[in-house]
Amino acid sequence: MNFKITLSIIAIAIILAPACSKKRTEQETIQLKSEKIYFEELKMPMKIRFKNGKLLVSENSRITPGLPLIHVLDTFNMSYLFSQGKTGFGPGEISNASDFDLGSKDSTFWVYSSMEKRISEFSLFEQSDLAMHQIKQPVNFFKAYSCLFLTDSTFLGTFVDSPHRFVEFGLTGDFERGYGSLENFTDRTDLDNFNLSQINSGWFNSNPEKTIFAIASIYYDKIDVFDARTKEFKTIYGPDPEVFEFELHQEASGSTVIWAWDAPYQYRDIEITEDRIYALYGGISEPAIKKTSEVAKILRVYDLDGNMIEQYELDRSFRSIALDIENKKLYGITTDSDPGIAIYSLPQ
């Protein structure tokens, strides 16, 4: 069965929506060539981020038990420095490393563990198996599945069944504030908040200054951008806003979204600066990924008004990217049989 359909009426409605940005100009695609460096310490690398001359790399939780979940690399000479993060549920241990938060200190970074709902602080300069500091996600906010620091005392997160796009809450769970709403970009009228959360799921990140937060959607060509200073949202729609069909599967706890097997994933990662959005775009389905190992080879650069500034075609496929904006360097985790770190010099 072919579940792929194009909803032209919905696409037109999206274009006309006043709160959304549709400004785009045709951009010539620039081809970039990379240098790849292999590190034997990296086994199943999943996420990469850059901070203060260091690359932070997380591992898939399915690696061999006993191996570290985090690696720190030096970008000055692209050398391996040390590992962090002992697997476990005890004090200082982490169950998995699903995301990074660069934090507000120059000397540390944070790792979010979605399995145990805990965020752990590690040193950027000294090796340690155990975290320096850990914060447990408040019990009354256990439905938040992705969290970043908004301030030193508050989180901004995405929830599995909230009507809001983002929810701000205190580290002790003492307050809650919602921002934005989940978009129903389909023609279905039978979707509850949980289903809307599913179809709007994506890669969540912020700029180092914590002024801009954004989600690059997995199943639709859009990026929701939140200005933490003004508390306003803007949605950037990419050039391929096709809606792919899905089914609602009934379970004891309610209905859940099941996408067509051949529905291509859209964005695969996102990096944010003070005035730019760098979005790693795939447009590749699961069957194609299994066949070729290619996940994403397009980097789109938008300004905060939704204008596409640049589009790059990368010579390798990536699952995650990191940006050193000062030195105009792009780093990525390759998806080939011996994954490593590839380096690009971005045009000035």
C-alpha positions in Angstrom: 0.0 0.0 0.0 1.3 3.4 -0.9 0.6 5.8 2.0 2.3 8.8 0.4 -0.1 11.6 -0.5 0.2 15.3 -1.1 -2.2 17.6 0.7 -2.3 20.6 -1.6 -5.1 22.4 0.3 -3.1 22.1 3.6 0.0 23.3 1.9 -1.8 26.4 0.6 -3.2 27.1 4.1 0.2 26.9 5.6 1.6 29.3 3.0 -1.1 31.8 3.9 -0.8 31.5 7.7 0.2 35.0 8.9 2.3 33.8 11.9 4.6 31.7 9.8 7.6 32.6 7.7 7.5 31.5 4.1 10.2 33.9 2.8 12.7 32.0 0.6 14.7 32.7 -2.5 16.2 30.1 -4.8 19.7 29.3 -3.6 22.5 27.7 -5.5 23.6 24.5 -3.8 27.3 24.7 -2.8 29.2 21.5 -2.7 31.6 20.9 0.2 34.4 18.5 0.6 35.5 17.1 3.9 38.4 15.5 5.7 37.5 12.4 7.8 39.3 11.4 10.9 38.8 8.0 12.5 38.9 7.4 16.3 39.1 3.8 17.5 37.5 4.9 20.8 34.2 5.8 19.0 32.1 2.7 18.7 28.5 3.8 17.8 28.6 7.6 17.9 25.3 9.3 17.8 25.4 13.0 18.8 28.1 15.7 18.5 28.4 19.2 19.9 31.2 21.9 20.0 32.2 23.9 23.0 35.4 26.0 23.7 37.6 24.1 21.3 36.3 20.7 22.3 34.0 18.2 20.5 31.5 16.3 22.7 30.5 13.0 21.3 27.9 10.7 22.7 27.5 6.9 22.1 24.5 4.8 21.4 23.3 3.1 24.7 23.5 -0.2 22.9 27.3 -0.2 22.9 29.2 -3.0 24.8 28.4 -2.7 28.5 31.2 -1.1 30.4 32.3 1.3 27.7 31.9 5.0 28.3 29.0 6.9 26.8 30.8 10.3 26.2 34.0 11.3 24.5 35.9 14.6 24.5 38.0 15.6 21.5 40.4 18.5 21.0 39.7 20.4 17.7 43.1 22.2 17.7 44.9 19.0 16.5 41.9 16.7 16.3 43.1 14.4 19.1 41.3 12.2 21.5 41.4 13.6 25.0 39.3 11.4 27.4 36.0 9.7 28.0 33.2 10.5 30.5 30.1 8.8 31.7 29.8 5.4 33.4 26.7 3.5 32.4 24.3 2.8 35.2 21.6 4.2 37.4 23.6 4.8 40.5 24.9 8.2 41.9 27.0 9.9 39.2 26.2 7.3 36.6 24.1 7.9 33.5 21.6 5.5 31.8 22.1 6.9 28.4 23.3 10.1 26.7 20.4 11.3 24.5 21.4 14.9 24.3 23.9 17.6 25.3 23.3 21.0 26.9 26.3 23.2 26.8 25.3 25.0 30.0 26.3 28.4 31.3 29.8 27.6 32.6 32.9 27.7 30.4 34.4 24.6 32.1 31.5 22.1 32.1 28.7 20.6 30.0 25.5 18.7 30.7 24.2 15.4 29.4 20.5 14.6 29.3 19.5 11.0 30.0 16.0 10.4 28.7 15.7 6.9 30.2 16.1 8.0 33.8 15.0 11.7 33.3 18.2 13.1 34.7 20.6 15.7 33.5 24.3 15.3 34.6 27.2 17.8 34.6 30.7 16.8 33.5 34.0 18.6 33.3 35.1 19.8 29.9 38.8 19.6 30.9 39.1 16.6 33.3 38.3 13.0 32.9 35.7 11.4 35.3 33.5 8.3 35.1 31.0 9.9 37.4 29.1 13.2 37.0 30.1 16.2 39.1 26.5 17.1 39.6 23.1 15.7 38.7 19.5 17.0 38.6 16.6 14.7 38.6 13.7 15.8 36.4 10.7 16.8 38.7 8.3 13.9 39.1 5.3 16.0 38.1 7.1 16.7 34.7 8.1 13.1 33.9 6.2 13.4 30.6 8.8 15.8 29.3 10.9 13.8 26.8 13.5 16.4 25.9 14.8 19.2 28.1 17.3 22.1 27.9 18.2 24.7 30.4 16.4 28.0 29.8 18.0 29.6 32.8 20.1 28.3 35.6 16.9 27.5 37.5 14.4 26.5 34.8 14.1 24.0 32.0 12.4 24.3 28.6 11.0 21.0 27.4 8.8 19.2 25.0 6.0 17.0 26.4 4.3 13.9 25.1 0.8 15.1 25.7 0.8 18.9 26.3 -1.0 21.2 23.9 2.0 23.6 24.1 5.0 23.4 21.8 7.3 24.1 24.7 6.8 24.0 28.5 8.9 25.9 30.9 9.2 24.5 34.4 11.4 24.9 37.5 14.0 22.5 38.6 11.9 21.6 41.6 8.7 21.4 39.6 7.2 24.4 41.4 5.7 26.1 38.4 4.8 25.6 34.7 4.4 27.9 31.8 3.4 26.9 28.2 4.5 28.5 25.0 3.0 28.1 21.5 0.8 25.3 20.3 1.3 22.0 18.4 0.5 22.4 14.7 -1.9 19.9 13.0 -0.4 20.1 9.5 -2.5 17.2 8.2 -6.2 17.0 7.2 -7.0 14.6 10.1 -9.4 15.7 12.8 -9.0 12.7 15.1 -5.6 13.6 16.6 -5.3 14.2 20.3 -2.4 16.1 22.0 -0.3 12.9 22.2 -0.7 12.3 18.5 0.1 16.0 17.7 3.2 15.7 19.8 4.2 12.6 17.8 3.8 14.2 14.4 5.6 17.4 15.6 8.6 15.6 17.1 12.0 16.7 16.1 15.6 17.7 17.1 15.6 20.2 19.9 18.5 22.6 20.4 19.4 26.2 21.4 22.1 28.7 20.8 24.8 29.0 23.5 23.3 32.3 24.7 19.9 30.5 25.4 18.1 33.3 23.5 16.9 31.1 20.5 15.5 27.6 20.8 14.3 25.5 17.8 12.9 22.1 16.8 13.7 20.7 13.4 10.9 18.3 12.6 11.5 14.7 11.7 8.4 14.1 9.7 7.6 17.4 8.1 9.8 20.0 6.4 9.5 22.8 9.0 11.5 24.3 11.9 9.8 25.9 14.9 11.8 28.8 16.2 11.2 30.3 19.7 12.7 33.6 20.8 13.2 33.3 24.6 13.5 37.1 24.9 10.2 38.0 23.3 8.4 34.6 24.0 7.4 34.5 20.3 7.3 31.7 17.8 8.1 31.6 14.1 7.8 28.6 11.8 10.2 28.2 8.9 8.8 25.9 6.2 11.4 24.4 3.9 11.0 23.8 0.1 9.5 20.3 0.4 6.4 20.7 2.6 4.8 17.3 1.7 2.6 15.5 4.2 3.1 11.8 4.4 0.2 9.5 5.3 0.2 7.6 8.6 -2.2 5.4 10.5 -3.4 5.5 14.1 -2.8 2.3 15.9 -5.1 1.7 18.9 -3.5 0.5 22.1 -4.7 0.1 25.6 -3.4 3.6 26.6 -4.9 5.2 23.5 -4.0 5.8 19.8 -0.4 6.1 18.5 0.9 7.4 15.2 2.5 4.8 12.8 4.1 6.4 9.8 4.4 4.7 6.4 7.6 2.6 6.2 8.7 4.5 3.1 7.9 8.0 4.5 11.3 9.9 4.3 12.7 11.4 7.4 13.1 15.2 7.1 15.6 16.9 9.5 18.2 14.9 11.3 19.9 17.6 13.5 20.1 21.3 14.1 22.6 23.9 15.3 21.7 27.5 16.2 23.8 30.7 16.5 22.7 34.2 17.5 21.1 34.8 14.1 21.2 31.6 12.0 19.7 28.2 11.9 21.9 25.4 10.5 19.6 22.4 9.8 20.8 19.0 8.6 18.3 17.7 6.1 17.8 14.1 5.0 14.7 13.4 2.9 15.6 9.7 3.0 13.4 6.8 4.1 14.2 4.0 6.4 14.4 1.4 3.6 16.9 3.6 1.7 19.0 4.2 4.8 19.2 0.5 5.4 20.3 -0.1 1.8 22.8 2.8 1.4 23.7 3.9 5.0 23.0 7.5 3.9 21.1 9.5 6.5 21.5 13.2 5.5 23.8 15.1 3.1 22.1 18.5 2.9 22.8 21.5 5.2 20.3 24.3 5.0 21.1 27.7 6.5 18.3 30.1 7.4 18.2 33.5 9.1 15.6 34.0 11.9 13.1 35.5 9.4 13.0 32.2 7.5 15.1 33.3 4.5 17.3 30.5 3.2 20.8 32.0 3.2 22.8 29.0 1.9 22.3 25.4 1.0 25.3 23.0 1.1 25.6 19.5 -0.4 27.9 17.5 1.8 30.2 14.8 0.3 29.4 12.5 3.2 26.3 11.3 5.1 25.8 12.4 8.7 23.6 11.7 11.7 24.6 14.7 13.7 26.5 18.0 13.3 28.4 20.5 15.4 29.3 24.1 14.5 32.4 26.2 15.4 31.0 29.5 14.1 34.1 31.6 15.1 36.4 29.5 12.9 33.7 28.6 10.3 34.1 24.9 10.9 31.4 22.2 10.6 31.9 18.8 12.2 29.8 15.7 11.6 29.4 12.1 12.7 29.6 10.0 9.5 27.2 7.1 8.9 29.5 4.8 7.0 30.7 1.3 8.2 33.5 2.8 10.2 32.0 6.1 11.6 34.3 8.9 12.3 34.4 12.7 12.5 34.4 14.7 9.2 35.5 18.3 9.1 34.3 21.1 6.7 35.5 24.6 6.2 32.5 26.7 5.6 32.8 29.6 3.0 33.4 33.0 4.5 
